[in-house]
Amino acid sequence: MVLYDKNGLFLGLGNQELSLLGYEDMEDFCNYHNDFADLFVNKPGFIVKFKNFSWIDYALHSGTPSKRVLS
C-alpha cells in the first residue's frame, strides 16, 4: 500500500511494497527518496511528479483517459 494524507503529503509504503522495490524499510527508502512519486520516470504520456500540483489530483481529476506511471 502507498499512503498519502488528504493534502497529498507522502506518508509511507507498506512492507510488501518496500520489499518489492528493494528497500529494507521506510528509513532505507527515505535515504534515497522523499516521495513515492520520485520513482516516476518523466516520459511523455505518463504521469510524473509534477512541480505545481499533486500527481494524485491529476490522476483523479484530469479527465485524461490514460493514467499510467512509468518507474
C-alpha positions as CSV (number, residue, x, y, z in Angstrom):
1,M,0.0,0.0,0.0
2,V,1.1,3.5,-0.8
3,L,-0.1,6.1,1.8
4,Y,-0.7,9.8,1.4
5,D,-2.6,12.2,3.6
6,K,-5.6,14.2,2.5
7,N,-3.3,17.0,1.4
8,G,-1.2,14.8,-0.9
9,L,1.7,14.5,1.6
10,F,3.5,11.2,1.3
11,L,3.3,9.1,4.5
12,G,4.8,5.8,3.6
13,L,4.8,2.4,1.9
14,G,3.7,-1.0,3.1
15,N,6.4,-3.6,3.9
16,Q,5.4,-5.6,0.8
17,E,5.9,-2.6,-1.5
18,L,9.2,-1.7,0.1
19,S,10.4,-5.3,-0.3
20,L,9.2,-5.3,-4.0
21,L,11.2,-2.1,-4.6
22,G,14.3,-3.5,-2.9
23,Y,14.2,-1.5,0.3
24,E,14.5,-2.9,3.8
25,D,12.2,-0.4,5.5
26,M,11.0,3.2,5.3
27,E,14.2,4.5,6.7
28,D,16.1,2.8,3.8
29,F,13.6,4.2,1.3
30,C,13.9,7.7,2.7
31,N,17.7,7.6,2.4
32,Y,17.1,7.8,-1.4
33,H,13.6,9.4,-1.9
34,N,11.3,11.9,-0.3
35,D,8.2,10.7,-2.1
36,F,6.9,7.5,-3.8
37,A,6.5,9.7,-6.9
38,D,10.3,10.3,-7.0
39,L,10.3,6.8,-8.7
40,F,8.3,8.0,-11.6
41,V,10.1,8.4,-14.9
42,N,9.4,11.6,-16.8
43,K,8.3,10.5,-20.2
44,P,5.5,11.9,-22.5
45,G,2.2,10.2,-22.0
46,F,2.9,9.1,-18.4
47,I,2.1,10.7,-15.0
48,V,5.1,12.3,-13.4
49,K,5.9,14.0,-10.1
50,F,4.6,17.5,-11.1
51,K,6.1,20.6,-9.6
52,N,3.0,22.7,-9.2
53,F,0.3,20.1,-8.3
54,S,-0.1,16.6,-6.9
55,W,0.2,13.7,-9.3
56,I,-2.7,12.2,-7.3
57,D,-5.0,15.2,-8.1
58,Y,-4.0,14.9,-11.7
59,A,-4.9,11.2,-11.8
60,L,-8.2,11.7,-10.0
61,H,-9.4,14.9,-11.7
62,S,-7.7,15.5,-15.1
63,G,-10.1,13.6,-17.2
64,T,-7.2,12.1,-19.1
65,P,-8.2,8.6,-20.2
66,S,-4.6,7.2,-19.9
67,K,-3.4,7.3,-16.3
68,R,-0.2,5.4,-16.5
69,V,3.1,5.7,-14.5
70,L,6.5,4.6,-15.7
71,S,9.0,3.7,-12.9
